[in-house]
Amino acid sequence: MKKICYLLSLLLVLTLLVPLAAAPAAAADDVCFISDNGSDLSDGSSPEKAKASLNAAYAALPNGGMIVICGPLTLSRSADGSDYRTPETATGAYTLTSVWNGTDYRTTAEAALLSDMWLYFNSAHTLDHLKIRVQKSTSLYCCNGNKVVIGEDVECVKDGSSNYIGITAGRNDDAAQDAAHGGDLTINGGSWQMIRGGTRNNQKLNCVNEGSVSVTINGGEINAEVFAAGDGTIKGDVLLTINGGTFKKSIRVLGTGTVEGNATVVINGGDFIDTTEITGAVAGSGSIKGTAVLKINGGTFAKKGMIVTGDVGEHEKFSQGITLDASAWETPNADLLTKATGFDQVLYDASKVPVETEAPETAAPETAAPGETDAAETQATVETKPAETQAAETKAPAETAAETTPASSGSGSSSVPVYAIILLIVSLCGCVASAILFFRCRSANEN
């Protein structure tokens, strides 16, 4: 009876747990499907009832959720006519994806985000399992200080554009935007153009970022410059962390703006084979009031002529100096570090520098003309061979010929060697003896 009660209890627990485990995939109140083939009059609950615009999807999910792009989706300009801005009333965290409940709509319905304009995020967003068709050569995603994550499974394809999309953790130089409040950008995949931690362009307005900024790059491909800061003023600290990815151009601590706090760039990994420069700042305006540190703990640096520089330009940009710290690099690139210029300090452990072992010089073998071989050189090359073989190889050509050529029995003819004849006679005698012995044994058996 106790066993039956135990089994019934266990069955009841499992019955309760299974619906809970399936709830995230089955819930429909936080999921909205969207594609060009949909209609904003639909409820967005399935691909067959998809909505047709991002505005309608955000309206259906005011508190955040999953926006599933289940077919080609073309961005539409916002009401003010300047690119697309996510609604300010949609303040939750959103995920844009094309994979849901085991179905990848990129393969089943050619799902993709057709991006021919700039996109401004007014809340936290994650982009993953998504194909982005870039249709405008100068495009930008502005995070406006919100937390934005680019997933590993993001594919960016040039669809009539010459460049990929740039991303700034701050805001654009645009009067229609409020000041950004910090920023948290993470890039795990995709192909992108320029990356900025701060604001883009500060020629018209004094764009201010009220807070610290963090940019983390774990993967993907960056085809233009990467700035830890950017343009405008950042009232806080700036941190750029690179753990992986491929980088085609320069990495910079500072842009043309001002950082009122500290600025730190940490490189733990990544492929910098095509990178030409890692530097503190660009020439022109811009400054950092706090400390400025470039830390290199790893990465692949194989670009010939690549340079690492600190303070450049006509005036000092770093009021407290700039430090290149490679003390934690287990296999520091000595060539890179010893040629670094413009830093107040360059720190690294010289004992960790890999010792370069030179390949042994292999002299090309000298081929002597016939008859000019030095007897001592010939003997040295064969002294490890058996004595008999050595003797055979060191004999003069005439002596060797005499031993291996049978003696002539007459002019123009060759005679059979005597030992061959003897062997033939002995063999015949053996055969005869064997035959006689065989027949005798047979006769004895018959009798």
N, C-alpha and C positions, 0 to 999 in steps of 0.2 A: 504493500500500500504506500509506503514511504517513497519507494522508487517511482511509483506512478505519479505521486504528487510532485516529486522533484522534476520529472520530465514535463509535466504540464506547466509548471512554473517557468522552466527554461523556454518552452515553446511560446509562452505568453510574452516573455521578455524579448525574444527574437521578433515576434509579431509587431511589437511596439517600435523596435529599433529600425526595421527595414523601411517603413515610411519616412522616418526621420532622415535616414541616409540618402533617400531618393529625393528629398524635398528640394534641394538647391537646383536640381536639373528639371524638376517637374513644375516648380512654381512659375506662374505666368504673370503675377502682379508686378514683378520688377524686370520684365523682359519685353522689349518692343522690337518687332521686325520691320525692316525698312529697305526699300529699293525703288528704282525709277519706275518699275512696273506696278507699284502699289498706288494707294489712294489715301489722302489724309482723312477721308471719311471712314476708312476702315479702323478697326480697333488695334491693329498691330500685334495681335495675339499669335499669329502664325505666318509663314511665308505666303500663304494664300490670302491672308488678310493684312498684308504689309502696308505700312504707311509710306508716303512718298517723299517726305522732307524731314530733315533733322529737327526743325522747329517743332513739328508735330510729335516727333519721338520724345523730345525733351518735355513737351507739355504733358505727355502721357506718363512720364516718369519724373515728377517734380522733385522727388527726394533721392534720385539716383537710381542706377540699375544698369542692365545690359542692353545695349543697342546693337542688334544683330543685323549686319548688312548682308542680306540674302540674295543680292543681285547687284548689277552695276548701279552706283549711286552718284549722282552729280550734285555737287554743292550748289546752293542757291545763295545769292547775295542777301545780306540782311536788309532790314527796312530802310536804313540810312544810305544804302547803295554802295557801301564800301566793304567789299569782301564779306566773309561770314564770321559772325560772332555768336558764340553759344549764349542762350538767353540768361540774363542776370538773375532771373527768377528760378532757374535750375541750379540750385546750390549744392546738390549732393555729389557723390563720387560716381563717375560713369566709366563704363568700359565699351569701347568700339571694337567689334570683332566680327568675323565671318564664320566662326565655328561655334556650334551650339548643339548640345545634346547628342554628340557623336556624328553630326553632319558638318562637313566642310563645304560651305556654299561657294568657295572659290573654285572648286573642281566640279561641283554639280550644277552651278548656275552662273559661273564666271563673275562671282561677286568681287567688287573692287570699289574703292573710293576714288572717284575722278576729281582730282584736285587741280583746278585751274584758277585758284584765288588764294588769298591769305586766309588763315584760320586763327581766330582768337579764342582762347579758353578762359571762361569766367568761373570755372570750378575745377576740382580735381578730376583728372582723366587718365585712363590707361588705354593704350592702343596695342592690340596683340592679335595674332592669327588674322592678319589683315594685309591686303594688297592695295598699295597706293599708286595710282597712275598719275604721274606728275605731268601736267599739261601746260604749265606756265614756267618760263625760264627763271623768273625772279619771284620766288615764293617764300613765305615765312609762316611758321607756326609760333604764335606768341603765347607763352604760358601765363603771363600777367601775375607772376608770383605764386601761382597755384602748383600743387604737386602733380606732375605729369610723368608718366612712365611709358617708355616705348619698349615693348616686349621683344623677345628673341625672334618670334615668328612674324616679323613684319618685313614685307618685300616692297621696295620702292622701285618703280619702273619708269624710265623716261618715255613719255607718250607725247612726243612733239616738243618737248622742252630740251634745252641744252644743259641745264643744271638740275640738281636735286633741290629739296626744300631745306631751308635753314631753320634753326630753332633757337629762340631766345627764352631764357628762363624769366626774364623781366617783361617789359612792355615795349611797344613800338613808339617812335616819336610821333605821337598822335594825340591831338587835343581831346578826341572823343574818349580816350582811355583814362581811367583813374590811375593814381599812383599804385605801383605794385607793392605788395607787402611780402618781402622775402622772395623765396623761390626754391623749388626742389625738383630738379630735373634728373631723370635716370634714363639712359639709353643702353639697351641691351642688344639691339639689332637694327637692321635697316641701313639704307644708304642716304646720307644727308650732306648738306652743303656746309655752311658756316654755323658754328655753335657758340652762343654767348651766354655767360652767366648773368649779365646785367641787361641794360636796355640797348635796343638797336637804334643808332643814329641820334645825335643830340644837337643837330644844327638849328632846329627851330624852337624847341622847348627845353626847359631845364627839367628833364625827366628824372624823378626821384623814386628810388626804391627804398621803402621804409622797412628795412629788415635785412637779415643775413641771407646769403644765397649759397646753395649747394648744388653742384653739378657732378654726377657720377656717370662715367662711361665704362661699361663692362663688355661691350661688343659692338658690332656694326662697322660701317665704313664712313669715315669723315673725309670729304673731298676738298674742303677749304680750311681756313683757320679755325682754331679753337681758342676762345678767350675765357679765362676764369671769371673776369669781370666783364666789362663792355663799355658802353657809353653812358652818359648821364652820371648821377650821383647815387651811390649805394651807402645807406646809413646802417652799416653793419659789417660783418666779416664776409669773406668770399672763400669758398673751398671748391677746388676742382680735383676730383679723384679719378684717375685713369687706371683701370684694372685689366683692360683688354680692348680689342678693336684694331682696326687698320686706319692709319692716319697718313694723308697725302700731302699736307702742307704744315705750316708752323703751329706750335703750341705757345700761347702767350699768357702771362700772368695778368697783364693789364691791357685795356683797350685805350680809348681816348677819354674815359670818364674818371671820376674820383671815387676812391674807396675810403670811407672814414674809419674803418676798422682794419683788421689784418687780412692779408691775402696769402693763400697757401695753395700750391699745386703739388699734388702727390702722384707720382707715376710708379705704379706697382707692376705693370705689365703692358702689353700692347705691341703692335708691330709698327715701328717707325722707320721702316726701310726707305720709304719715299719722302719722309719728312726732311725738310731742308734746314729748319731752325727751331730751337726751343729758346725762348727769350723772355725777359722780364716785361718789356713794354714796346709799343711802337713809338716811332718818333712823333713829336707833336705834344698836344696837351694831355693831361691826365696825371694822376698822382695817387699814392697810397700813404695815408697818414700813420697807419700802424706798421707792423712788421710785414716783410715780404719774404717768403721762403719757397724755394723750388726743391722738392725732395724727389730723388730718383732712387727707387728701391729695386727696380727691375725693368724689363722691356728689351726689345730687340732694336738695336741702333746700328744699321749697316750702310746708311747712305754716305757715300763719299763726299767730303766737303761739308758735311753737316756741322753746324756751329751751335754752341750754347753760350748765350750772352745774358748779362744782367741788366744794368741801367744803360740805356742807349738814348741818344738825343742830345740836345744842346743844354738841357738843364736837369737837375736832379729830380727824379720822379718818386723816389722812395726816401721819405724823411728819416726813417730809422734803418736805412740800408737794405740790402737784399742778399740773402744767403743761398748758396747751392749746397744742399746737404745730401750726400750719397753715402753716409756712414753706415747705413743699414743694408747697402747693396752687397749681396754675397759675392757676386762676380762683376765688380765694377769695370766699366770700359775706360781704361786709363787714357787712351787717346782722346776720348771725348772730354774727360774731366781736366786733363792737363792743359787742354787748349781753350777751356772756358775763360771768358773775359767779362769784365764789368761787374763782378761780384765782390762784395765786401769780405766774404768768407767762402772758401770751397773746402768742404769737409768730406773725406773718404778715407777708408782704411787701405793703405798701400799694400799691406800684407795679404789682402784678399784679391789683389789683381792677378788674374790668371797668367801663369808663366807661359810665354810663347815658345814652343819648342821648334827649332829649325829642322827642317827635313834634311837628312844626311845627303851630302853631295855625291852624286853617282857619276863617275867619269865615264864618258862614252868609250866603248871598247875600241882599241886601235887595231886596225886591220893592216897587217904587214904584207908587203909584196912577197910573192912566192920566192923562196930561197933566202929571205932576209929575216926569218924568225929567229929570235934570240933563244939559244938553247936553255939558258937559265930561266926565262919566262915560261917556256913550254914545260919544263920540269916542275915549276912551282904550281902550275894549274892542274897537274895530274898526280901530285905526290900523295893524294889521299886514295888513289885507286890501287887495286892489287898490283904486286910487282910484275906479274906476268903481263897484265894488260898494259902496264906502264911501259914495259920493255917493248912490247909490240908496237905501241904508238910512237916511240922515240926512235925506232929504226929508220934508217935512210930508205927512201922509196925504192932504190935498186935492190936492197936486201930483202925487203918485204916481197917484192915481185918474184925473187928467186925462190922463196920458200913456198909461195902459193901457186906457182905456175908449174904444171906437170912437165916432166922431162920429155923432150921430143925424140921419137924413134926414127924420124926421117924428115926430110924436107917437106914442109906443108902438111904433115900428118901427126896425130897424137896417139901414143900407145897406152894400153890399159895398165895401171900400176900393178906391180907384182903382188902386193898384199891383197889386192882385190881378187886376183886369180886364186890365191891360196884360200881366201875366205869362201869363194864359190865352191872349190873342191871339197872343203870340209863340210859345207852345207849339204852338198849332194850325198856325201858319205853318210851323213846323219840321217838323211831321208831314207836311203836304202836300208840302213840298219833298222830304222823304225818300222819299215814295211815288213822286213823279215821277221822281226819280233812279233808284229801284229798277227801274221799268218800262222806262226807257230803256236801262239796262244789260242787262236781260233781252232786249230786242228786238235789241240789237246782237249779243248772243251767239248768238241764233237765226239771224241773218243770216250 
